Every structure is written in structure tokens, then in C-alpha cells.
Amino acid sequence: MIRTVLTAIAVLAAAPAFAGGDVPNPAPPPVIVPLAADQDWTGFYAGGQLDYIANAENSAAPIGFLTSFTGHLTGVFAGYRYDFGDIVLGGEIDYMVGTYDVDRISPNILLLSPTQEVELLRVGGELGYDFGDVLVYGTAGYAHITMDTGAGINDGPGMFYGLGVDYRVSDRVTVGAEFLQHHFSDFPTATALNHDLLTFGVNFAITF
């Protein structure tokens, strides 16, 4: 009898320990928040651009004359980039047309027209750094210029180099800006003109 009573008391004493309020609830599973995917600049792209000719000079040191121009260029471009993670490599070709307006001229130069028509072709490479939605890059390459002076066509090869930045507006659309310096020194003319051209450009592109 005594053993039965003691057993009952032990069972009653242990019962609260198993009550629902005393049983620990399992910890909720951790919530995994996915990280935003890095922007990838790999792919083909094409677009249009507008360049302001901040400074252009025709000069021939042996003859001692200088002509300075300002103007604008509009055109199209296409290229391809490959994103290695942080470093982006690419190549681009663009073709532009526009006009120069005479800004300054030496007294011993006679121009038939104060405005010259210009065509500009550029083919170059790019090396950039991927900041996500922003790509900062340096560029350099081959350039060819054709100028209609009013007295005839003057054209020749040269080079360009400069800096640019592109910003990704959406998955497919980017806008950008460039500062480029051009130098031409191999014109097939009797005066052997040197031609330096500094441009500031803005552009938009669609990636594929």
C-alpha cells in the first residue's frame, strides 16, 4: 500500500515537467536572404553618340601657321565586352560625322569656308573595372579622319586614347561619357598638316 502511494506521488510530481509550457520550442530555421546578383558587362552592344569637339587644331610647324576649330560629331558604334569579375576587356568600332567651325586662324591662312565637314572612324580596345552598375575604363586605338576644307578633301590615319564611364540604367540600356584625345600626323598634303582633336562625348547603348 505504502509503495503504491509513493509511486502515485512520484508520478504526480513529475507531471508538471512534461507540461506544454515547460517543453522548449525548437528554434525557427534561419532565414537566408539571397545576395543581389553582380552586374555582368559581358556581351555585344550598339548605340548612338554625340561628341562635342572641345578643341581641334591644324598646324604645320615648318610653315608656322595654326588654325583652331570647335564643332560637333554624331554617329553610331558597336562593340563587345567580356567581364572577368572585376576586370572587363572589350573592343569597339564607331563612325561619326559632323562639322568644324573656325574659332581662331593665323593671318597668313586663307580659308574658302569657315566651316569644314568631318568624318571620323575609330577602332579601339577597352580595359575597365566593374563597379557593379558602373564601368570605368580606358580606351585607345586607331583613328581615321576625313576633312572637306572647301578646297578639297584632306584625310589621314592617326590614333586616339582617353577615359570613359558607363552606367547601367536597366538590364539592357546603358548611358555613358568619354573624353578622347586624337592625333593625326600623316596627311598626304604638301603642307604636312598635324591635326589634334579633343572631344567630349555622351552616348547610349543597348546590350544583347
Backbone as a chain_set.jsonl record, in Angstrom:
{"seq": "MIRTVLTAIAVLAAAPAFAGGDVPNPAPPPVIVPLAADQDWTGFYAGGQLDYIANAENSAAPIGFLTSFTGHLTGVFAGYRYDFGDIVLGGEIDYMVGTYDVDRISPNILLLSPTQEVELLRVGGELGYDFGDVLVYGTAGYAHITMDTGAGINDGPGMFYGLGVDYRVSDRVTVGAEFLQHHFSDFPTATALNHDLLTFGVNFAITF", "coords": {"N": [[0.836, -1.203, 0.0], [1.859, 1.266, 0.917], [3.947, 1.457, -0.904], [2.502, 1.78, -3.271], [1.273, 4.275, -2.9], [3.51, 5.955, -2.728], [4.488, 5.66, -5.341], [2.445, 6.824, -6.836], [2.606, 9.463, -5.911], [5.128, 10.185, -6.929], [4.68, 10.085, -9.683], [2.776, 12.158, -9.968], [4.333, 14.304, -9.189], [6.211, 14.452, -11.198], [4.74, 15.096, -13.425], [4.215, 17.979, -14.01], [6.657, 18.71, -15.195], [6.55, 17.812, -17.75], [4.626, 19.299, -18.829], [2.989, 21.343, -21.362], [3.877, 24.018, -21.365], [6.446, 23.914, -20.368], [8.026, 22.517, -22.061], [10.673, 23.039, -24.251], [10.434, 25.091, -27.157], [11.316, 24.335, -30.567], [14.041, 26.032, -32.222], [13.429, 28.551, -34.712], [13.974, 27.973, -38.221], [16.911, 29.342, -39.866], [16.642, 32.372, -41.748], [17.433, 32.769, -45.038], [18.709, 35.262, -46.898], [18.866, 36.058, -50.197], [21.753, 37.206, -51.915], [22.185, 40.167, -53.899], [22.511, 39.804, -57.355], [25.606, 40.136, -59.079], [26.305, 42.674, -61.478], [26.765, 41.947, -64.88], [28.922, 42.665, -67.453], [29.352, 41.395, -69.809], [28.969, 40.798, -73.293], [27.47, 41.687, -76.509], [26.975, 45.007, -77.802], [25.356, 48.024, -78.948], [24.885, 51.367, -80.195], [24.195, 54.941, -80.088], [25.856, 58.164, -80.352], [26.962, 61.427, -79.279], [29.359, 63.796, -79.842], [31.175, 66.509, -78.592], [33.362, 68.759, -79.997], [35.886, 69.863, -78.345], [38.349, 71.044, -78.773], [40.174, 71.57, -81.677], [42.938, 71.449, -83.8], [44.724, 72.467, -86.643], [48.009, 72.272, -87.725], [51.237, 73.193, -88.899], [54.353, 73.073, -88.239], [56.86, 73.742, -89.629], [56.0, 75.602, -91.528], [54.61, 77.38, -90.007], [51.922, 78.074, -89.325], [48.663, 78.199, -87.808], [45.489, 76.838, -87.233], [42.448, 76.909, -85.535], [39.621, 75.073, -84.36], [36.172, 74.515, -83.389], [33.406, 72.282, -82.759], [31.015, 69.683, -83.62], [30.131, 66.184, -83.477], [28.209, 63.423, -84.626], [27.108, 60.03, -84.35], [27.308, 56.411, -84.723], [27.927, 53.308, -82.949], [29.427, 50.105, -82.16], [30.155, 47.157, -80.269], [31.97, 44.718, -78.232], [32.129, 43.222, -75.028], [33.861, 41.505, -72.36], [33.348, 40.27, -69.191], [35.398, 39.629, -66.549], [34.902, 39.457, -63.89], [36.039, 41.426, -61.935], [37.637, 42.83, -63.715], [37.19, 44.125, -66.966], [37.317, 43.478, -70.371], [37.312, 44.707, -73.731], [36.253, 45.587, -77.112], [35.72, 48.077, -79.649], [34.033, 49.729, -82.348], [33.441, 52.745, -84.048], [31.647, 55.203, -85.948], [31.522, 58.499, -87.106], [30.091, 61.66, -88.025], [30.268, 65.166, -88.803], [30.739, 68.72, -88.224], [33.258, 71.312, -88.339], [33.702, 74.544, -86.965], [35.365, 77.554, -87.657], [37.417, 78.777, -85.18], [39.717, 80.161, -84.472], [42.3, 81.686, -86.344], [45.371, 81.931, -88.113], [46.918, 84.917, -89.475], [48.055, 84.478, -92.01], [46.631, 82.567, -93.358], [44.241, 81.496, -95.687], [40.97, 80.623, -95.885], [38.494, 78.956, -97.756], [36.004, 78.44, -96.776], [34.313, 78.992, -93.666], [33.504, 76.782, -92.332], [34.088, 73.33, -91.932], [33.493, 70.089, -93.148], [33.45, 66.932, -91.507], [34.526, 63.558, -91.149], [34.846, 60.769, -89.026], [36.469, 57.863, -88.046], [36.805, 55.289, -85.678], [38.585, 52.642, -84.167], [39.065, 50.595, -81.518], [40.459, 49.311, -78.375], [39.344, 48.37, -75.048], [39.918, 48.609, -71.542], [38.651, 47.963, -68.476], [37.157, 48.557, -65.168], [34.912, 46.811, -63.15], [32.383, 48.132, -61.348], [29.926, 47.215, -60.579], [26.947, 48.505, -61.259], [28.271, 50.467, -62.574], [30.788, 51.108, -64.934], [34.116, 51.813, -65.342], [36.598, 52.846, -67.579], [39.596, 52.682, -69.613], [40.6, 53.604, -72.912], [41.958, 53.049, -76.2], [43.296, 53.351, -79.541], [43.099, 52.916, -83.139], [42.511, 55.568, -85.472], [40.814, 57.343, -88.08], [40.589, 60.184, -90.056], [38.606, 62.344, -92.087], [38.48, 65.313, -93.843], [36.671, 67.938, -95.29], [37.692, 70.691, -96.713], [36.656, 72.65, -98.272], [38.252, 73.409, -100.296], [39.053, 71.001, -101.125], [39.512, 67.468, -100.376], [40.914, 66.32, -97.4], [42.59, 63.816, -95.786], [43.586, 61.29, -93.372], [45.396, 58.778, -91.43], [45.541, 58.015, -87.862], [45.728, 58.139, -84.268], [43.999, 57.45, -81.144], [43.189, 58.088, -77.671], [41.939, 57.738, -74.313], [39.54, 58.257, -71.603], [36.619, 56.709, -70.152], [33.225, 56.287, -68.91], [30.55, 54.168, -68.084], [27.094, 53.741, -67.282], [24.728, 51.527, -66.001], [21.457, 51.635, -66.789], [19.269, 49.947, -66.981], [18.643, 46.386, -67.375], [19.334, 46.147, -70.053], [19.969, 48.644, -71.101], [22.335, 51.238, -71.304], [24.023, 54.273, -70.351], [26.544, 56.709, -71.097], [29.791, 58.434, -70.905], [32.616, 60.056, -72.44], [36.031, 61.15, -72.604], [38.221, 61.964, -75.11], [41.36, 62.039, -76.75], [42.761, 62.823, -79.862], [45.197, 62.239, -82.421], [46.655, 63.158, -85.446], [49.009, 62.792, -87.99], [49.916, 62.223, -90.516], [49.191, 63.23, -93.112], [48.526, 63.239, -96.612], [49.502, 65.702, -97.913], [50.865, 68.764, -99.266], [51.486, 70.594, -97.292], [51.815, 69.064, -95.037], [50.146, 68.738, -92.689], [49.635, 68.638, -89.16], [47.212, 67.289, -86.988], [45.263, 67.758, -84.234], [42.816, 66.623, -81.983], [40.415, 67.064, -79.556], [37.827, 65.596, -77.809], [34.643, 65.572, -76.149], [32.218, 63.313, -75.223], [28.84, 62.003, -75.133], [26.752, 59.123, -74.712], [24.444, 56.45, -75.584], [23.474, 53.026, -75.209], [22.378, 49.756, -76.247], [22.378, 46.544, -74.934], [22.961, 43.139, -75.94]], "CA": [[0.0, 0.0, 0.0], [2.738, 2.432, 1.003], [4.679, 1.545, -2.171], [1.575, 2.306, -4.282], [1.09, 5.718, -2.652], [4.735, 6.65, -3.108], [4.567, 5.671, -6.8], [1.493, 7.82, -7.323], [3.142, 10.814, -5.63], [6.236, 10.444, -7.858], [4.101, 10.376, -10.995], [2.171, 13.493, -9.925], [5.397, 15.31, -9.098], [6.903, 14.558, -12.488], [3.821, 15.53, -14.493], [4.404, 19.369, -14.475], [7.85, 18.848, -16.012], [6.2, 17.477, -19.113], [3.536, 20.178, -19.296], [3.319, 22.001, -22.623], [4.584, 25.272, -21.16], [7.819, 23.724, -19.961], [8.78, 21.857, -23.126], [11.252, 24.114, -25.095], [10.073, 25.082, -28.567], [12.511, 24.306, -31.44], [14.41, 27.327, -32.811], [12.998, 28.657, -36.118], [15.087, 27.831, -39.164], [17.458, 30.647, -40.292], [16.136, 32.938, -42.994], [18.538, 33.056, -45.95], [18.39, 36.353, -47.82], [19.786, 35.953, -51.339], [22.504, 38.41, -52.274], [21.901, 40.703, -55.231], [23.442, 39.299, -58.365], [26.515, 41.129, -59.641], [26.052, 43.036, -62.865], [27.713, 41.337, -65.798], [29.061, 43.509, -68.632], [29.667, 40.561, -70.964], [28.001, 40.754, -74.378], [27.505, 42.657, -77.596], [26.181, 46.217, -77.584], [25.37, 49.003, -80.044], [24.157, 52.572, -79.803], [24.485, 56.211, -80.747], [26.621, 59.087, -79.521], [27.14, 62.825, -79.657], [30.643, 64.305, -79.361], [31.482, 67.931, -78.736], [34.787, 68.985, -80.293], [36.312, 70.925, -77.435], [39.48, 71.745, -79.378], [40.786, 70.93, -82.847], [43.958, 72.336, -84.363], [45.578, 72.136, -87.779], [49.262, 73.013, -87.591], [52.421, 72.718, -89.629], [55.39, 73.883, -87.606], [57.841, 74.344, -90.545], [55.413, 76.745, -92.236], [54.327, 78.351, -88.971], [50.555, 78.589, -89.211], [47.8, 77.454, -86.898], [44.057, 77.069, -87.354], [41.747, 76.247, -84.442], [38.203, 74.854, -84.645], [35.28, 73.809, -82.469], [32.316, 71.711, -83.536], [30.321, 68.543, -83.039], [30.056, 64.965, -84.264], [27.187, 62.455, -84.234], [27.376, 58.775, -85.017], [26.881, 55.133, -84.169], [29.036, 52.461, -82.532], [29.1, 48.738, -81.763], [31.299, 46.528, -79.638], [31.781, 43.52, -77.409], [32.894, 43.214, -73.782], [33.847, 40.289, -71.559], [33.512, 40.601, -67.781], [36.108, 38.585, -65.826], [34.574, 39.593, -62.475], [36.382, 42.823, -61.638], [38.242, 43.407, -64.913], [36.389, 43.998, -68.179], [38.024, 43.738, -71.62], [36.381, 44.868, -74.849], [36.653, 46.268, -78.332], [34.612, 48.883, -80.175], [34.201, 50.485, -83.579], [32.405, 53.77, -84.203], [31.745, 56.075, -87.126], [30.865, 59.76, -86.776], [30.159, 62.755, -88.991], [29.926, 66.448, -88.2], [31.342, 69.919, -88.815], [34.08, 72.249, -87.575], [33.561, 75.973, -87.215], [36.64, 78.21, -87.375], [37.428, 79.519, -83.926], [40.886, 81.052, -84.494], [43.073, 81.435, -87.56], [46.53, 82.813, -88.292], [46.685, 85.894, -90.546], [48.569, 84.087, -93.316], [45.848, 81.451, -93.885], [43.007, 81.849, -96.367], [40.035, 79.512, -95.976], [37.362, 79.209, -98.636], [34.768, 78.326, -95.996], [34.576, 78.976, -92.228], [33.04, 75.501, -91.797], [34.62, 72.141, -92.583], [32.802, 68.839, -92.86], [34.393, 65.972, -90.938], [34.162, 62.174, -90.875], [35.807, 60.193, -88.095], [36.339, 56.429, -87.78], [37.658, 54.838, -84.585], [38.582, 51.213, -83.827], [39.949, 50.544, -80.365], [40.249, 48.371, -77.288], [38.99, 48.918, -73.749], [40.261, 47.91, -70.316], [37.866, 48.643, -67.465], [36.918, 47.958, -63.857], [33.488, 46.611, -62.906], [31.882, 48.582, -60.05], [28.517, 46.836, -60.49], [26.179, 49.243, -62.27], [29.163, 51.462, -63.184], [32.018, 50.601, -65.547], [35.103, 52.852, -65.649], [37.545, 52.197, -68.478], [40.485, 53.409, -70.502], [40.475, 53.133, -74.284], [42.949, 53.555, -77.149], [43.263, 52.6, -80.784], [43.327, 53.521, -84.456], [41.505, 56.525, -85.924], [40.998, 57.886, -89.429], [39.783, 61.387, -90.206], [38.433, 62.918, -93.423], [38.015, 66.702, -93.727], [36.38, 68.676, -96.511], [38.061, 72.073, -96.393], [36.088, 73.561, -99.251], [39.187, 73.422, -101.422], [39.369, 69.619, -101.432], [39.441, 66.505, -99.282], [42.166, 66.046, -96.695], [42.333, 62.73, -94.843], [44.764, 60.567, -92.942], [45.255, 57.926, -90.249], [46.079, 58.522, -86.615], [45.462, 57.364, -83.068], [43.241, 58.125, -80.097], [43.239, 57.484, -76.345], [41.136, 58.505, -73.381], [38.839, 57.627, -70.494], [35.168, 56.7, -70.265], [32.438, 55.671, -67.85], [29.206, 53.751, -68.476], [26.18, 53.454, -66.176], [23.655, 50.637, -66.426], [20.137, 52.138, -66.417], [18.447, 48.747, -66.836], [19.38, 45.192, -67.793], [19.769, 46.221, -71.438], [20.252, 50.016, -71.526], [23.392, 51.956, -70.595], [24.397, 55.617, -70.794], [27.949, 56.892, -70.769], [30.502, 59.651, -71.3], [34.018, 59.81, -72.793], [36.987, 62.178, -73.007], [39.162, 61.32, -76.019], [42.348, 62.848, -77.451], [43.139, 62.241, -81.15], [46.358, 62.865, -83.058], [46.872, 62.749, -86.837], [50.231, 63.455, -88.442], [50.382, 61.607, -91.758], [48.313, 63.644, -94.203], [49.219, 63.289, -97.915], [49.377, 67.051, -98.472], [52.141, 69.486, -99.374], [51.749, 71.315, -96.047], [52.091, 68.075, -93.978], [49.435, 69.208, -91.505], [49.33, 67.861, -87.971], [45.84, 67.57, -86.587], [44.929, 67.285, -82.894], [41.372, 66.72, -81.787], [39.963, 66.687, -78.226], [36.366, 65.512, -77.816], [33.866, 65.1, -75.002], [31.038, 62.687, -75.807], [27.838, 61.27, -74.359], [26.238, 58.062, -75.544], [23.552, 55.441, -75.022], [23.663, 51.758, -75.883], [21.535, 48.613, -75.915], [23.152, 45.307, -74.905], [22.263, 41.984, -76.499]], "C": [[0.867, 1.248, 0.0], [3.493, 2.608, -0.302], [3.795, 2.129, -3.256], [1.39, 3.795, -4.133], [2.318, 6.489, -3.082], [4.885, 6.73, -4.632], [3.641, 6.722, -7.394], [2.004, 9.229, -7.113], [4.272, 11.156, -6.595], [5.724, 10.783, -9.251], [3.497, 11.769, -11.028], [3.229, 14.591, -9.876], [6.106, 15.509, -10.423], [6.034, 15.128, -13.592], [4.034, 16.962, -14.913], [5.621, 19.537, -15.377], [7.589, 18.556, -17.471], [5.048, 18.311, -19.648], [3.995, 20.956, -20.52], [4.122, 23.262, -22.44], [6.036, 25.101, -20.845], [8.663, 23.03, -21.016], [9.348, 22.917, -24.052], [10.828, 23.947, -26.548], [11.331, 25.05, -29.423], [12.761, 25.669, -32.055], [13.954, 27.376, -34.269], [14.186, 28.534, -37.05], [15.604, 29.199, -39.605], [16.892, 31.067, -41.641], [17.323, 33.347, -43.856], [18.078, 34.117, -46.948], [19.363, 36.289, -48.985], [20.468, 37.27, -51.615], [22.139, 38.865, -53.671], [22.96, 40.215, -56.209], [24.323, 40.426, -58.895], [26.139, 41.416, -61.089], [27.148, 42.456, -63.737], [27.731, 42.163, -67.072], [29.409, 42.715, -69.881], [28.576, 40.653, -72.022], [28.251, 41.809, -75.442], [26.623, 43.855, -77.25], [26.313, 47.123, -78.803], [24.556, 50.208, -79.612], [24.543, 53.779, -80.617], [25.186, 57.158, -79.792], [26.677, 60.477, -80.144], [28.428, 63.317, -79.018], [30.737, 65.803, -79.606], [32.985, 68.064, -78.95], [35.243, 70.177, -79.46], [37.47, 71.722, -78.006], [40.012, 70.936, -80.546], [41.743, 71.918, -83.476], [44.626, 71.7, -85.563], [46.866, 72.939, -87.621], [50.342, 72.378, -88.444], [53.577, 73.594, -89.18], [56.395, 74.479, -88.593], [57.303, 75.573, -91.266], [54.96, 77.811, -91.25], [52.915, 78.891, -88.993], [49.721, 77.65, -88.347], [46.356, 77.85, -87.132], [43.345, 76.269, -86.279], [40.253, 76.195, -84.742], [37.486, 74.336, -83.401], [34.125, 73.269, -83.297], [31.661, 70.549, -82.832], [30.321, 67.379, -84.019], [28.907, 64.105, -83.73], [27.458, 61.153, -84.976], [26.844, 57.571, -84.279], [28.116, 54.313, -83.81], [28.512, 51.076, -82.176], [30.345, 48.108, -81.171], [30.932, 45.291, -78.864], [32.674, 43.643, -76.181], [32.792, 41.84, -73.117], [34.222, 40.649, -70.125], [34.163, 39.424, -67.06], [35.791, 38.594, -64.329], [34.782, 41.017, -62.021], [36.882, 43.537, -62.89], [37.363, 43.111, -66.127], [37.262, 44.369, -69.377], [37.014, 43.855, -72.753], [37.022, 45.528, -76.045], [35.459, 46.967, -78.941], [35.01, 49.552, -81.484], [33.093, 51.529, -83.648], [32.714, 54.663, -85.389], [30.914, 57.319, -86.857], [31.056, 60.763, -87.9], [29.771, 64.046, -88.28], [30.607, 67.589, -88.92], [32.234, 70.612, -87.808], [33.635, 73.662, -87.93], [34.86, 76.66, -86.802], [36.518, 79.054, -86.114], [38.57, 80.532, -83.894], [41.733, 80.686, -85.702], [44.236, 82.416, -87.643], [46.306, 83.736, -89.483], [47.106, 85.413, -91.932], [47.819, 82.891, -93.916], [44.57, 81.984, -94.505], [42.15, 80.592, -96.487], [38.885, 79.887, -96.897], [36.039, 79.155, -97.887], [35.111, 78.324, -94.512], [34.165, 77.661, -91.576], [33.618, 74.354, -92.615], [33.799, 70.924, -92.168], [33.825, 67.771, -92.482], [33.746, 64.595, -90.841], [35.249, 61.56, -90.007], [35.469, 58.721, -87.845], [37.304, 56.052, -86.669], [37.479, 53.329, -84.376], [39.553, 51.043, -82.672], [39.589, 49.465, -79.37], [39.929, 49.099, -76.004], [39.491, 48.002, -72.629], [39.585, 48.65, -69.172], [37.768, 47.892, -66.164], [35.426, 47.966, -63.582], [33.139, 47.026, -61.48], [30.418, 48.193, -59.848], [27.735, 47.49, -61.6], [27.033, 50.256, -63.02], [30.41, 50.754, -63.719], [32.907, 51.789, -65.892], [36.211, 52.202, -66.474], [38.464, 53.204, -69.161], [40.388, 52.801, -71.893], [41.548, 53.769, -75.16], [42.85, 52.739, -78.428], [43.539, 53.447, -82.011], [42.178, 54.473, -84.79], [41.844, 56.984, -87.34], [40.046, 59.062, -89.583], [39.755, 61.829, -91.663], [37.818, 64.298, -93.264], [37.8, 67.299, -95.113], [36.59, 70.154, -96.214], [37.391, 73.107, -97.293], [36.962, 73.679, -100.472], [39.57, 72.009, -101.839], [39.284, 68.759, -100.187], [40.834, 66.279, -98.703], [41.894, 64.95, -95.676], [43.623, 62.012, -94.496], [44.503, 59.745, -91.706], [45.863, 58.583, -89.021], [45.753, 57.593, -85.469], [44.599, 58.17, -82.107], [43.452, 57.385, -78.778], [42.396, 58.332, -75.405], [40.496, 57.65, -72.313], [37.338, 57.699, -70.712], [34.528, 56.056, -69.053], [31.054, 55.354, -68.4], [28.399, 53.425, -67.232], [25.019, 52.624, -66.694], [22.319, 51.149, -65.895], [19.181, 50.987, -66.166], [19.271, 47.556, -67.303], [19.965, 45.329, -69.193], [20.238, 47.614, -71.87], [21.341, 50.632, -70.648], [23.537, 53.362, -71.177], [25.839, 55.844, -70.361], [28.51, 58.213, -71.24], [31.961, 59.293, -71.541], [34.759, 61.118, -73.023], [38.039, 61.489, -73.864], [40.077, 62.354, -76.675], [42.764, 62.111, -78.72], [44.364, 62.98, -81.695], [46.557, 62.262, -84.44], [48.084, 63.517, -87.367], [50.736, 62.927, -89.781], [49.426, 61.939, -92.906], [49.097, 63.715, -95.515], [49.043, 64.649, -98.59], [50.735, 67.731, -98.471], [52.497, 70.188, -98.074], [52.031, 70.4, -94.88], [51.457, 68.491, -92.657], [49.448, 68.171, -90.382], [47.933, 68.252, -87.509], [45.574, 66.928, -85.232], [43.469, 67.587, -82.602], [41.024, 66.211, -80.394], [38.443, 66.716, -78.214], [35.849, 65.089, -76.446], [32.559, 64.56, -75.542], [30.125, 62.07, -74.781], [27.201, 60.252, -75.283], [25.193, 57.232, -74.812], [23.72, 54.167, -75.832], [22.643, 50.737, -75.392], [22.405, 47.366, -75.991], [22.294, 44.145, -75.379], [22.674, 40.704, -75.768]], "O": [[0.659, 2.168, -0.792], [3.675, 3.729, -0.776], [4.277, 2.898, -4.088], [1.351, 4.515, -5.13], [2.213, 7.539, -3.715], [5.352, 7.741, -5.158], [4.006, 7.424, -8.337], [1.872, 10.089, -7.983], [4.371, 12.3, -7.04], [6.267, 11.66, -9.923], [3.679, 12.496, -12.004], [3.049, 15.667, -10.444], [6.551, 16.613, -10.734], [6.555, 15.599, -14.603], [4.04, 17.203, -16.12], [5.627, 20.415, -16.239], [8.334, 19.01, -18.339], [4.553, 18.083, -20.751], [5.184, 21.205, -20.715], [4.976, 23.566, -23.273], [6.814, 26.038, -21.026], [9.885, 22.96, -20.885], [8.558, 23.668, -24.623], [10.852, 22.849, -27.103], [12.328, 25.672, -29.057], [11.817, 26.389, -32.379], [14.068, 26.384, -34.99], [15.292, 28.95, -36.704], [14.815, 30.137, -39.712], [16.691, 30.252, -42.541], [18.13, 34.181, -43.447], [17.166, 33.884, -47.742], [20.568, 36.448, -48.787], [19.843, 38.329, -51.558], [21.819, 38.046, -54.532], [24.154, 40.219, -55.91], [23.847, 41.536, -59.131], [25.714, 40.527, -61.826], [28.323, 42.474, -63.368], [26.693, 42.351, -67.707], [29.732, 43.304, -70.913], [27.39, 40.594, -71.696], [29.105, 42.685, -75.305], [25.652, 43.733, -76.504], [27.256, 47.004, -79.585], [23.658, 50.1, -78.778], [25.137, 53.667, -81.689], [25.124, 56.985, -78.575], [26.471, 60.666, -81.343], [28.579, 63.265, -77.797], [30.418, 66.294, -80.689], [33.78, 67.539, -78.17], [35.017, 71.333, -79.817], [37.579, 72.924, -77.767], [40.27, 69.74, -80.409], [41.406, 73.086, -83.666], [45.042, 70.542, -85.517], [46.821, 74.151, -87.407], [50.346, 71.168, -88.673], [53.761, 74.708, -89.672], [56.768, 75.639, -88.421], [58.063, 76.489, -91.582], [54.92, 78.995, -91.583], [52.715, 80.07, -88.703], [50.038, 76.471, -88.184], [46.028, 79.033, -87.22], [43.605, 75.076, -86.123], [39.685, 77.134, -85.301], [38.106, 73.792, -82.487], [33.885, 73.738, -84.41], [31.73, 70.427, -81.609], [30.489, 67.56, -85.225], [28.664, 64.067, -82.524], [27.973, 61.165, -86.093], [26.048, 57.682, -83.346], [29.213, 54.581, -84.299], [27.321, 50.89, -81.924], [31.464, 48.48, -81.525], [29.778, 44.863, -78.829], [33.813, 44.101, -76.265], [31.808, 41.118, -73.274], [35.265, 41.251, -69.872], [33.572, 38.35, -66.961], [36.365, 37.805, -63.578], [33.822, 41.738, -61.752], [36.585, 44.713, -63.099], [36.859, 42.0, -66.294], [37.873, 45.438, -69.401], [35.981, 43.185, -72.742], [38.171, 45.967, -76.002], [34.322, 46.523, -78.782], [36.172, 49.896, -81.695], [31.938, 51.233, -83.342], [33.867, 54.853, -85.776], [29.76, 57.23, -86.438], [32.047, 60.724, -88.629], [29.044, 64.029, -87.287], [31.008, 67.458, -90.076], [32.02, 70.529, -86.599], [33.24, 73.934, -89.064], [35.397, 76.386, -85.729], [35.647, 79.916, -85.995], [38.417, 81.629, -83.356], [41.866, 79.51, -86.041], [44.1, 83.586, -87.286], [45.578, 83.378, -90.41], [46.571, 85.888, -92.933], [48.299, 82.27, -94.864], [43.893, 82.827, -93.917], [42.556, 79.615, -97.116], [38.363, 80.999, -96.829], [35.057, 79.759, -98.319], [36.106, 77.714, -94.122], [34.443, 77.442, -90.397], [33.633, 74.404, -93.845], [33.458, 70.753, -90.997], [34.915, 67.706, -93.05], [32.571, 64.474, -90.497], [36.435, 61.802, -90.226], [34.343, 58.378, -87.483], [38.474, 56.435, -86.696], [36.361, 52.814, -84.407], [40.744, 51.317, -82.823], [38.565, 48.794, -79.493], [40.201, 50.292, -75.869], [39.486, 46.778, -72.761], [39.89, 49.814, -68.912], [38.222, 46.754, -66.046], [34.754, 48.983, -63.754], [33.54, 46.368, -60.519], [29.737, 48.794, -59.016], [27.839, 47.086, -62.758], [26.574, 50.845, -63.999], [31.003, 49.914, -63.043], [32.501, 52.672, -66.648], [36.708, 51.133, -66.117], [38.159, 54.392, -69.27], [40.12, 51.608, -72.031], [41.994, 54.886, -74.899], [42.389, 51.597, -78.42], [44.123, 54.529, -81.937], [41.025, 54.221, -84.439], [43.008, 57.009, -87.74], [38.857, 58.96, -89.284], [40.747, 61.708, -92.382], [36.771, 64.452, -92.636], [38.65, 67.174, -95.995], [35.772, 70.788, -95.548], [37.551, 74.309, -97.086], [36.486, 74.007, -101.558], [40.324, 71.827, -102.795], [39.02, 69.249, -99.09], [41.802, 66.075, -99.436], [41.057, 65.126, -94.791], [44.618, 62.104, -95.215], [43.518, 59.968, -91.002], [46.596, 59.567, -89.117], [45.528, 56.4, -85.669], [44.476, 59.389, -82.224], [43.84, 56.216, -78.761], [42.164, 59.512, -75.668], [40.846, 56.485, -72.13], [36.836, 58.615, -71.363], [35.188, 55.372, -68.27], [30.455, 56.171, -69.1], [28.93, 52.904, -66.251], [24.398, 52.968, -67.7], [22.072, 51.106, -64.69], [18.37, 51.042, -65.242], [20.459, 47.695, -67.595], [20.979, 44.704, -69.501], [20.857, 47.739, -72.926], [21.283, 50.561, -69.42], [23.216, 53.605, -72.34], [26.305, 55.254, -69.386], [27.824, 59.009, -71.881], [32.49, 58.359, -70.938], [34.202, 62.073, -73.563], [38.683, 60.541, -73.415], [39.62, 63.415, -77.102], [43.084, 60.923, -78.676], [44.543, 64.175, -81.464], [46.621, 61.044, -84.604], [48.175, 64.735, -87.214], [51.889, 63.171, -90.137], [48.919, 61.045, -93.583], [50.227, 64.206, -95.525], [48.507, 64.741, -99.694], [51.646, 67.316, -97.755], [53.678, 70.366, -97.773], [52.445, 70.874, -93.822], [52.136, 68.586, -91.634], [49.29, 66.975, -90.628], [47.529, 69.408, -87.628], [45.648, 65.707, -85.091], [42.957, 68.657, -82.929], [41.301, 65.055, -80.074], [37.833, 67.727, -78.562], [36.506, 64.365, -75.698], [31.85, 65.273, -76.252], [30.557, 61.663, -73.702], [27.111, 60.472, -76.491], [25.069, 57.298, -73.589], [24.07, 54.22, -77.012], [22.118, 50.837, -74.283], [23.091, 47.146, -76.989], [21.071, 44.157, -75.243], [22.19, 39.622, -76.098]]}, "num_chains": 1, "name": "protein.A"}
